[in-house]
Amino acid sequence: MKKILLTLLCLTFFVISYSQTTEAEKQLKTHVADSTQGWKKGGTITTNLSQVALSNWSAGGQNSMSVNGLLSLFANYKKEKMLWENYLDLAYGTMKQGDADWIKTDDKFDFTSKFGQKASKHWYYAGLINLKTQMTAGYNYPNTTDVISKFLAPGYLLGAVGMDYKPSDNFTAFVAPVTAKVTIVNDQTLADAGAFGVDPGKKTRSEIGGYARFFWKYDIMKNVTLQTKLDLFSNYLNNPQNIDVSWETLISMKVNQYISATITTHLLYDDDIAIVVEEDAAGNPTKSVKSKVQFKEVLGVGFSYKF
């Protein structure tokens, strides 16, 4: 009898404990689910500085200084089956060599807003708006008289509607069969020259086509992260086989809370943009070719803060 009572007591204690544990887990899961709702905001700021100072240096060379900065912000909102993501990436770099004036080495403005409504477990019906341009005037150095680019000259405004596959925060694949792309040249001199593919005299060029964007983030090892973004666009009405490509990669290597090293690359291909390949002594273009691959790489070590 004592054994039976002891067995029943143990079973009762086990059932009560299991019920409490299950209820606690349920409350925890509910709390975690609720905590993912609403706004999630943050960003990263990085500043890199390099400097060379020479005095009576027999091997030759010039004093130089360069400064590069990156600012990446995000503000995402989630409620039940609705997801709204907003990203702003800014980059700017400048350099001074010897007695020459400061020149621009990097300039980026990239804003993306994407709205999605869940269709299934990992799929969303989605719409996207993206604006890419630069913030300050650019020159074909050493020519510092004639402006070859400025804010919204060029500017690339893109609107797309399609499906977004998002199995995790580290990977997304957005495919849009219906896309409108507008190239903006908000400078009359550049517009009159037909810069960046617009018809001479016009400030905009519109295209209808298909668009795809892929984003992937991967931790290579502890404190080393790879982040890459690929944009593809095909103009349905004009040479659809010549796909515009924008491929950006960022490798971040964190030393400690505030010190990091970054490597950024950007590969561009636009069938409508002419690239200068020959210049005269004054730096003025004398020959251009169409559809040439553009590539930029920036390496920096400096201050980094994530918030």
C-alpha positions in Angstrom: 0.0 0.0 0.0 2.8 2.3 0.9 4.4 1.6 -2.4 1.2 2.4 -4.3 0.8 5.7 -2.4 4.4 6.6 -3.1 4.0 5.8 -6.8 0.8 7.8 -7.0 2.5 10.7 -5.2 5.4 10.6 -7.6 3.0 10.5 -10.6 1.1 13.5 -9.3 4.2 15.5 -8.7 5.4 14.7 -12.2 2.1 15.7 -13.8 2.0 19.0 -11.9 5.7 19.7 -12.8 5.1 18.9 -16.4 2.0 21.1 -16.6 3.9 24.0 -15.0 6.9 23.6 -17.3 4.6 23.4 -20.4 2.7 26.5 -19.3 6.0 28.3 -18.7 7.3 27.3 -22.1 4.0 28.5 -23.7 4.3 31.9 -22.0 7.9 32.2 -23.0 7.1 31.4 -26.6 4.2 33.9 -26.5 6.5 36.5 -25.1 9.2 35.9 -27.7 6.6 36.0 -30.5 5.2 39.3 -29.1 8.7 40.8 -28.8 9.3 40.4 -32.5 6.3 42.5 -33.3 6.5 46.3 -33.9 9.6 48.4 -34.8 13.2 47.2 -34.8 15.7 49.9 -35.5 19.5 50.1 -35.5 22.6 50.8 -37.6 26.4 50.8 -37.9 28.8 53.7 -38.3 32.4 53.2 -39.4 35.2 55.7 -39.9 38.6 54.9 -41.4 41.6 57.1 -41.5 45.0 56.6 -43.2 48.0 59.0 -43.2 51.5 59.0 -44.6 54.1 61.7 -43.5 57.5 61.9 -45.1 60.5 64.0 -44.2 63.8 63.8 -46.1 62.7 60.4 -47.4 65.4 59.5 -50.0 63.2 56.9 -51.7 60.7 59.6 -52.6 56.9 59.8 -52.2 54.3 62.3 -51.1 52.5 63.1 -47.8 49.0 61.9 -48.0 45.8 61.5 -45.9 42.5 59.8 -46.6 39.2 59.5 -44.7 36.4 57.1 -45.5 33.1 56.8 -43.7 30.2 54.3 -43.8 26.7 54.7 -42.3 24.2 51.9 -42.5 20.7 52.4 -40.9 17.6 50.2 -40.8 14.1 50.5 -39.5 11.8 47.4 -39.8 8.2 47.0 -38.8 6.5 43.7 -38.3 2.9 43.0 -37.3 1.2 39.6 -37.7 1.6 38.8 -41.5 2.8 42.2 -42.5 6.5 43.2 -42.9 7.9 46.6 -43.8 11.7 47.0 -44.2 13.6 50.2 -44.7 17.4 50.5 -45.3 19.7 53.5 -45.9 23.3 53.1 -46.8 25.6 56.1 -47.0 29.3 56.2 -47.8 31.8 59.0 -48.4 35.6 59.1 -48.9 38.1 61.8 -49.6 41.9 62.0 -50.0 44.6 64.6 -50.1 48.0 63.8 -51.7 51.0 66.2 -51.5 50.0 69.8 -52.2 47.0 68.9 -54.3 43.4 69.6 -53.2 41.2 67.1 -51.5 39.5 64.8 -54.0 36.5 62.5 -53.6 37.2 58.7 -53.6 33.8 57.3 -52.6 30.2 58.6 -52.6 27.1 56.5 -52.1 23.4 57.1 -51.3 21.3 53.9 -51.4 17.7 53.9 -49.9 15.4 50.8 -50.1 11.9 50.4 -48.8 10.2 47.0 -49.1 6.6 46.1 -48.0 5.5 42.5 -47.8 2.3 40.6 -46.9 2.9 36.9 -46.0 1.6 34.4 -48.6 3.0 31.2 -47.0 5.7 30.2 -44.5 8.6 31.9 -46.3 7.0 33.7 -49.1 5.6 37.3 -49.2 3.7 39.3 -51.8 6.0 42.3 -51.9 6.6 45.7 -53.4 9.9 47.5 -53.4 11.2 51.1 -54.0 14.9 51.8 -54.4 16.8 55.1 -55.0 20.6 55.2 -55.7 22.6 58.3 -56.3 25.6 60.2 -54.9 25.7 63.2 -52.5 28.2 65.6 -53.9 29.6 66.7 -57.3 32.2 64.4 -59.0 35.0 65.3 -61.4 37.2 63.4 -63.8 40.4 64.2 -61.9 42.8 66.0 -62.5 40.1 68.0 -64.3 38.3 69.8 -61.4 36.3 72.3 -63.6 33.8 70.2 -65.4 31.3 68.3 -63.3 30.6 64.8 -64.4 28.1 63.8 -61.7 26.2 65.3 -58.8 23.2 64.6 -56.5 20.5 62.9 -58.7 22.8 63.2 -61.8 22.6 60.4 -62.1 19.9 59.0 -59.9 18.3 55.6 -60.3 14.7 55.2 -59.1 13.2 51.7 -59.2 9.8 50.4 -58.3 9.0 46.7 -58.4 6.1 44.3 -57.6 6.7 40.6 -57.1 7.4 37.9 -54.6 9.9 37.8 -51.8 11.4 34.6 -50.4 12.7 35.2 -46.9 13.5 32.0 -45.0 15.6 34.0 -42.4 17.0 37.4 -41.7 20.3 36.3 -43.4 18.8 35.5 -46.8 16.2 37.1 -49.1 15.4 36.6 -52.8 13.0 39.2 -54.3 11.8 38.5 -57.9 9.7 41.1 -59.7 8.3 40.5 -63.2 6.8 44.0 -63.2 9.4 46.7 -62.7 9.7 50.4 -63.6 13.2 52.0 -63.7 13.8 55.7 -64.1 17.3 57.2 -64.8 17.4 60.8 -63.6 20.0 63.4 -64.7 19.0 66.5 -62.8 21.6 68.7 -64.4 20.9 70.5 -67.7 24.6 70.4 -68.9 24.9 66.7 -68.4 21.4 66.1 -69.8 22.2 68.1 -72.9 25.3 65.8 -73.4 23.1 62.7 -73.1 25.0 61.5 -70.1 24.1 58.2 -68.4 22.0 56.9 -71.2 19.3 59.7 -71.4 18.4 61.2 -74.7 20.2 64.5 -75.3 18.2 67.4 -73.7 16.0 65.1 -71.6 16.5 64.7 -67.8 14.9 61.3 -67.4 14.9 57.9 -69.1 12.2 55.3 -68.3 12.4 51.5 -68.7 10.0 48.6 -68.1 11.4 45.2 -67.3 12.1 42.5 -64.8 14.1 42.8 -61.6 15.6 40.5 -59.1 17.5 41.2 -55.8 19.4 38.7 -53.7 20.8 39.3 -50.2 23.0 37.0 -48.2 24.8 37.4 -44.9 27.2 34.8 -43.5 29.5 34.5 -40.5 32.7 33.1 -42.0 34.3 32.7 -38.6 34.1 34.4 -35.2 34.1 38.2 -35.7 34.3 37.9 -39.5 31.1 38.5 -41.5 30.4 38.4 -45.2 27.4 40.4 -46.6 26.6 40.5 -50.3 23.8 42.0 -52.4 23.1 41.4 -56.1 20.6 43.5 -58.2 19.7 42.4 -61.7 17.5 44.3 -64.2 16.4 43.5 -67.7 14.7 46.0 -70.0 11.9 44.2 -71.8 11.7 46.7 -74.7 15.4 47.2 -75.5 18.1 44.5 -75.6 16.6 42.4 -72.7 19.6 40.0 -73.0 21.9 42.8 -71.8 21.2 42.6 -68.0 22.1 45.5 -65.8 24.2 44.3 -62.8 24.9 45.9 -59.4 26.8 43.6 -57.0 28.0 44.8 -53.7 30.0 42.9 -51.1 31.1 43.9 -47.6 33.5 41.9 -45.4 33.6 43.0 -41.8 36.4 41.9 -39.4 35.8 43.0 -35.8 38.9 43.5 -33.6 37.0 44.6 -30.5 33.9 46.6 -29.7 35.1 49.8 -31.4 37.9 48.7 -33.8 37.2 46.9 -37.1 38.5 46.4 -40.6 36.2 46.4 -43.7 36.6 45.5 -47.3 33.9 46.7 -49.7 33.6 46.0 -53.4 31.0 47.2 -56.0 30.8 45.8 -59.5 28.5 47.6 -62.0 27.4 46.9 -65.5 24.9 49.1 -67.3 24.5 48.7 -71.1 23.4 52.3 -71.4 26.4 54.0 -69.8 29.4 55.1 -71.9 32.8 54.8 -70.2 35.6 57.2 -71.0 38.7 55.3 -72.1 40.9 58.0 -73.6 41.5 61.6 -72.5 43.6 64.6 -73.7 46.3 66.3 -71.6 43.7 68.4 -69.8 41.7 65.4 -68.7 38.9 65.9 -71.2 37.4 62.8 -72.7 38.3 62.1 -76.3 37.0 58.5 -76.7 34.2 56.5 -74.9 33.0 53.0 -75.2 29.6 51.6 -74.3 28.8 48.9 -71.7 32.1 48.4 -69.8 32.3 46.7 -66.4 32.9 49.2 -63.6 34.6 48.1 -60.3 35.4 49.8 -57.0 37.2 48.4 -53.9 37.7 50.1 -50.6 39.8 48.8 -47.7 39.7 50.5 -44.3 40.7 50.0 -40.7 39.3 52.2 -38.0 36.4 53.0 -35.6 33.2 51.1 -35.8 30.1 51.4 -33.6 26.9 49.3 -33.8 23.6 50.5 -32.3 
